[in-house]
Amino acid sequence: MEAKAVARYVRISPTKVRPVMALIKGKDVDEALAVLRFTPNRAARAVAKVLASAVANAEHNLELDRDTLRVSRAYVDSGPSVRRLMPRARGRADVFKKRSSHITVVVAEREA
């Protein structure tokens, strides 16, 4: 049995979130939360909230034991980008994108 949680439209670039996701894949949920708590990265807070939500979904909806849960899948997809203009020399303008992410964490029971 698997429980899933998704945070959509998080205003962090997916390229900054992906290394944080790599830290928690395949770990037990308590160990993954401990790793995220001490990771000095803004993306770690967002990923920790999604992981805590997935654990709560597993406990409440599926009645799974927290001690038997592990992170089976954790991935991030890119969300919509907000385009902004930056004034440049000689009256020109550069377009730059403020990217967003959709963060997904799936927890499942560990095989005994």
N, C-alpha and C positions, 0 to 999 in steps of 0.2 A: 504494500500500500504506500502511496505517495501523497504528500501534501505540497501545495505550491503557493507561492506568493509573488505578486508582481507589483513593482512600483513603476508607474509610467510618468513620462515627461519630467524626469529628474534633470535639473539644469547643470549637469556635469557632462563633459565630453566622454563618449564611450571609450576612447583610447586611454583616458585616465582611470576608468573604472576597471578595465580588463585585467591589469596586473593585480588588483585587489581581489578579483574573483578567483584568480589562479591560486591565491594563498589558501582559500577555504575549500576548494573542490576535493571531495573524498574524505573530509575530516568529520569527526563527531561534532555534533552541534555545540556542545559546551566548549570544546577545544577551538572551534571556529570562531565563536563569540569572543573567546579570550584573545585570539590572534587579532581580531578586528578592533578590540578595545585598545590594544597597544600599538596599532598601526598609525603612524603620524600622517594621515592622508584624509582629505575631506571626503573622498569617496567611501572610505571605510565606515563612516557614520551612516551613510545612506544604505550601504550593503548590510550593515548590522541590523538596521530597522527592518529590512525586508526578510532577513534570516529569522529574526525574532517573530515576525508575523507568520512565516511558514511553520515555525515550531508551534505557535499558538493554534494555527489551523489544524495541525496534526493532532494536537492534544484535545482540542475541543470538538472538532468535526469528526475525526476518525477514531478518537479515543486511543491513540497510540501513546506508549510510554516514552518520555523524553530521553531516558537513558539509552534507549535502543535506536535513536535516530542519528542519521548521518547525512551530510550534504551529498546527494547523488548527482545533481546537476546545478550549475550556476553559470549563467551567461547574461550578456548584455547586448541589446540591439540598439541601433541608433534611432532616435526619435526625430521629430521635425526640428529644423534649424531656423532660428530667427535671424534674418538678415539685417545688418546695420551698415551705415555708411560712415566712413572715416574721411574727413577732409584731407586732401593732399595738395601738393604744390600746383601752382598755375591753374587753380579753379577745378582741378580734377577731384574725383572721389574714388576710393577703394571700397569694395564690398567685403565685409568679413562676416563670418557666420558664428552665432552663438549656438553651440550644439546641445542637444538634449539626449537622454538615454531612457531606455526601458529596461529595468533590472529585473531578472527572473531568478528565483532560487527554488529548487525542488529538494525536499527532504524525504528520505525513505527509511524503512527499517533496515537495520544491519542484518546480514546473513549470519546465522549462528554457527 
